[in-house]
């Protein structure tokens, strides 16, 4: 069986998990992750650019890149269902560095304000995965309150985004991610890229999934019904779970005037570019 491959990309907490599950609902597709191949591709690309061994031997450089892609495909096949004809690499990251050259890329974009809220919950739910509370010890008391009461932020919404640098950092990273993806699409005009909004997927998941299947060249009729975990959002919020809520516009529950100002400073222009607002009065 001849296998084909594609990549799912997007900023953290933008819906890549849900998107992967939706695409995997097709009988011919299995989307697996997170491999984070960029951690391997970047030093390979750097070596090809800088080491005399490769700069003076184009064939050797091509061989290295081809061998790495072959390894990537073998690993994807090992992780995917054996009957899958189309295998996706799902990693929340930018398009570049490109792991599989020429492979279709599906990029999901979500309102940076909702991303900020979702990422903040993620940081409080996964303290072992970062150094947030070491960097900002003033948040330790907030963390303890949340750990003792999962509904702490619902009752004290102003506390979720109370640390200015954390808010600015997350907002800036979101903007820079989208900027880099725009640069990549301009740099590689022949790379097949399908960009979709999380909000559009949420509003009409059936139509958006069908469009994605057509982009990937598979028959939409071979997909399962959209039910259960494939449906947008959750009927009940789960504040201390990895997949917490999945709603649109949740940022309105947590943004104070200060948070609005910090976000606008770092990513307000990008929010307008992405057409999530038409000005600064929000």
C-alpha positions as CSV (number, residue, x, y, z in Angstrom):
1,X,0.0,0.0,0.0
2,X,1.4,3.4,-1.0
3,X,1.2,5.8,2.0
4,X,0.8,9.5,1.9
5,X,1.6,12.0,4.6
6,X,0.5,15.5,5.8
7,X,1.2,17.8,8.7
8,X,-1.1,19.6,11.2
9,X,0.4,22.8,12.6
10,X,-0.9,25.5,14.9
11,X,0.0,27.5,18.0
12,X,-0.4,25.7,21.3
13,X,-3.9,25.4,22.6
14,X,-5.4,26.3,19.2
15,X,-7.3,23.0,18.6
16,X,-4.7,20.8,17.0
17,X,-5.8,17.8,19.2
18,X,-9.4,18.2,18.1
19,X,-8.4,18.8,14.5
20,X,-6.3,15.6,14.5
21,X,-9.3,13.6,15.9
22,X,-11.6,15.0,13.3
23,X,-9.3,14.0,10.5
24,X,-8.6,10.6,12.0
25,X,-12.4,9.9,12.0
26,X,-11.9,9.1,8.3
27,X,-11.3,5.4,7.5
28,X,-8.2,6.2,5.4
29,X,-6.6,8.7,7.8
30,X,-4.7,8.4,11.0
31,X,-3.2,11.5,12.6
32,X,-0.5,10.9,15.2
33,X,1.6,13.1,17.4
34,X,3.3,14.9,19.0
35,X,6.7,14.0,17.5
36,X,8.1,17.5,17.5
37,X,10.4,16.8,14.6
38,X,11.4,20.4,14.5
39,X,13.9,19.7,17.3
40,X,15.7,17.4,14.9
41,X,15.2,19.2,11.6
42,X,16.6,22.5,12.8
43,X,20.1,21.2,13.7
44,X,20.1,19.2,10.5
45,X,19.3,22.3,8.4
46,X,22.0,24.2,10.4
47,X,24.6,21.6,9.7
48,X,23.8,21.6,6.0
49,X,24.2,25.4,5.9
50,X,27.3,25.7,8.0
51,X,29.4,22.5,7.8
52,X,32.0,22.5,5.0
53,X,31.2,18.8,4.5
54,X,27.8,19.6,3.2
55,X,28.4,23.0,1.7
56,X,30.8,21.5,-0.7
57,X,28.7,18.5,-1.5
58,X,25.1,19.1,-2.6
59,X,24.5,15.4,-3.1
60,X,25.5,14.6,0.4
61,X,23.3,17.3,1.8
62,X,20.3,16.0,-0.2
63,X,21.1,12.5,1.0
64,X,21.0,13.6,4.6
65,X,17.7,15.4,4.2
66,X,16.1,12.5,2.2
67,X,17.3,9.9,4.8
68,X,15.8,12.0,7.6
69,X,12.4,12.3,5.8
70,X,12.5,8.5,5.2
71,X,13.0,8.0,8.9
72,X,10.2,10.4,9.8
73,X,7.8,8.5,7.5
74,X,8.8,5.1,9.0
75,X,8.2,6.4,12.5
76,X,4.8,7.9,11.5
77,X,3.8,4.5,10.0
78,X,5.0,2.7,13.2
79,X,2.7,5.0,15.3
80,X,-0.3,5.0,12.9
81,X,-2.9,2.3,12.3
82,X,-1.5,-0.2,9.8
83,X,-4.4,0.2,7.4
84,X,-4.1,4.0,7.2
85,X,-3.4,5.3,3.7
86,X,-2.9,8.9,4.8
87,X,-0.9,9.6,7.9
88,X,-0.7,13.0,9.7
89,X,2.1,14.4,11.9
90,X,0.3,16.5,14.5
91,X,2.6,18.9,16.3
92,X,1.7,22.4,17.6
93,X,4.4,24.4,15.9
94,X,5.1,26.7,13.0
95,X,5.3,25.5,9.4
96,X,9.0,26.0,9.4
97,X,11.2,24.1,9.8
98,X,9.4,21.9,7.2
99,X,9.7,18.3,8.2
100,X,8.1,16.7,5.1
101,X,8.9,18.8,2.0
102,X,5.9,19.0,-0.3
103,X,3.5,17.4,2.1
104,X,0.1,19.1,2.6
105,X,0.0,21.3,5.7
106,X,-3.2,22.0,7.6
107,X,-2.8,25.1,9.9
108,X,-5.3,26.0,12.5
109,X,-5.6,29.6,13.9
110,X,-7.5,30.5,17.0
111,X,-8.3,33.9,18.6
112,X,-5.2,34.8,20.6
113,X,-7.3,35.9,23.5
114,X,-8.9,32.5,23.9
115,X,-5.5,30.9,23.3
116,X,-4.1,33.0,26.2
117,X,-6.9,31.8,28.6
118,X,-6.5,28.2,27.5
119,X,-2.8,28.3,27.9
120,X,-3.0,29.9,31.3
121,X,-5.2,27.0,32.5
122,X,-2.8,24.6,30.9
123,X,0.1,26.1,32.9
124,X,-1.8,25.8,36.1
125,X,-2.7,22.2,35.3
126,X,0.7,21.1,34.2
127,X,3.2,22.8,36.6
128,X,5.8,20.0,35.9
129,X,6.1,21.0,32.2
130,X,7.4,24.6,32.8
131,X,9.1,27.0,35.1
132,X,6.4,29.5,35.5
133,X,6.1,29.4,39.2
134,X,9.9,29.5,39.6
135,X,10.1,32.6,37.4
136,X,7.1,34.3,39.0
137,X,7.0,33.1,42.7
138,X,4.1,35.6,43.4
139,X,1.9,33.1,41.5
140,X,2.5,30.3,43.9
141,X,-0.3,31.4,46.2
142,X,-2.7,31.5,43.2
143,X,-1.5,28.0,42.2
144,X,-2.2,26.6,45.7
145,X,-5.7,28.1,45.6
146,X,-6.4,26.5,42.3
147,X,-5.0,23.2,43.3
148,X,-7.3,23.2,46.4
149,X,-10.3,24.4,44.4
150,X,-10.5,23.6,40.6
151,X,-13.2,26.3,40.3
152,X,-11.0,29.0,41.9
153,X,-10.7,31.0,38.7
154,X,-14.4,30.8,37.9
155,X,-15.0,32.5,41.3
156,X,-11.9,34.8,41.0
157,X,-11.5,35.3,37.2
158,X,-9.2,38.3,37.6
159,X,-6.6,36.0,39.1
160,X,-6.0,33.8,36.0
161,X,-4.1,36.4,34.0
162,X,-2.9,38.6,36.8
163,X,0.9,38.3,36.0
164,X,1.8,40.9,33.3
165,X,4.9,39.3,31.9
166,X,3.2,35.9,31.5
167,X,0.3,37.6,29.6
168,X,2.7,39.6,27.4
169,X,4.9,36.6,26.7
170,X,2.0,34.4,25.6
171,X,0.5,37.1,23.5
172,X,3.8,37.9,21.8
173,X,4.5,34.2,21.1
174,X,1.0,33.9,19.4
175,X,1.7,36.9,17.2
176,X,5.2,35.7,16.3
177,X,3.9,32.2,15.4
178,X,1.4,33.6,12.9
179,X,4.0,36.0,11.5
180,X,6.4,33.1,10.9
181,X,3.7,31.1,9.2
182,X,2.9,33.9,6.8
183,X,6.6,34.2,6.0
184,X,6.8,30.5,5.3
185,X,3.9,30.5,2.9
186,X,5.5,33.3,1.0
187,X,8.9,31.6,1.0
188,X,7.4,28.3,-0.2
189,X,4.6,29.2,-2.5
190,X,4.3,25.7,-3.9
191,X,3.8,24.1,-0.5
192,X,0.1,23.0,-0.2
193,X,-1.3,24.9,2.8
194,X,-4.9,24.9,4.1
195,X,-5.5,27.5,6.8
196,X,-8.7,27.3,8.9
197,X,-10.0,29.2,11.9
198,X,-10.9,27.4,15.0
199,X,-14.0,29.5,15.3
200,X,-15.2,28.4,11.8
201,X,-14.6,24.8,12.7
202,X,-16.6,25.3,15.8
203,X,-19.4,27.0,14.0
204,X,-19.8,24.4,11.2
205,X,-17.7,21.4,11.9
206,X,-19.3,19.2,9.2
207,X,-18.6,21.7,6.4
208,X,-15.1,22.5,7.5
209,X,-14.2,18.8,7.9
210,X,-15.5,18.1,4.4
211,X,-13.3,20.9,3.0
212,X,-10.3,19.4,4.8
213,X,-10.9,16.0,3.4
214,X,-11.2,17.5,-0.1
215,X,-7.9,19.3,0.4
216,X,-6.2,16.1,1.5
217,X,-7.7,14.2,-1.5
218,X,-9.9,11.7,0.3
219,X,-13.6,11.0,0.0
220,X,-15.7,12.7,2.7
221,X,-18.2,9.9,2.6
222,X,-15.7,7.5,4.3
223,X,-15.8,9.5,7.5
224,X,-17.5,8.7,10.8
225,X,-20.4,10.7,12.2
226,X,-19.4,13.8,14.2
227,X,-20.5,12.8,17.7
228,X,-19.0,12.4,21.2
229,X,-15.5,13.9,21.5
230,X,-15.6,15.0,17.8
231,X,-18.3,17.6,18.5
232,X,-17.1,21.2,19.3
233,X,-16.6,22.1,22.9
234,X,-17.8,20.2,26.0
235,X,-21.2,20.2,27.6
236,X,-19.5,20.9,31.0
237,X,-16.3,22.7,31.8
238,X,-13.4,20.6,33.2
239,X,-11.1,23.2,34.7
240,X,-8.4,20.8,35.8
241,X,-8.3,18.6,32.6
242,X,-6.0,18.9,29.6
243,X,-9.1,19.4,27.3
244,X,-10.9,22.0,29.4
245,X,-13.8,23.8,27.7
246,X,-13.3,24.4,24.0
247,X,-15.7,27.3,23.7
248,X,-15.4,30.5,21.6
249,X,-15.1,33.9,23.4
250,X,-14.2,32.5,26.8
251,X,-11.6,35.3,27.1
252,X,-14.4,37.8,28.0
253,X,-14.8,36.0,31.3
254,X,-11.2,36.6,32.3
255,X,-9.8,39.7,30.6
256,X,-9.5,42.7,32.9
257,X,-8.7,46.2,31.6
258,X,-5.0,45.6,32.3
259,X,-5.0,42.3,30.4
260,X,-6.7,43.9,27.4
261,X,-4.0,46.6,27.4
262,X,-1.1,44.1,27.7
263,X,-2.6,42.0,24.9
264,X,-3.2,45.0,22.6
265,X,0.4,46.1,23.2
266,X,1.9,42.7,22.1
267,X,-0.6,41.4,19.6
268,X,-3.4,43.9,18.9
269,X,-2.3,44.4,15.3
270,X,-2.2,40.7,14.6
271,X,-5.7,40.3,16.1
272,X,-7.0,42.8,13.6
273,X,-5.0,41.2,10.8
274,X,-6.7,37.9,11.6
275,X,-10.1,39.7,11.6
276,X,-11.0,38.9,15.2
277,X,-11.7,42.6,15.7
278,X,-11.9,45.7,13.5
279,X,-10.2,48.2,15.9
280,X,-8.8,48.5,19.4
281,X,-12.2,49.1,21.2
282,X,-12.9,45.7,22.5
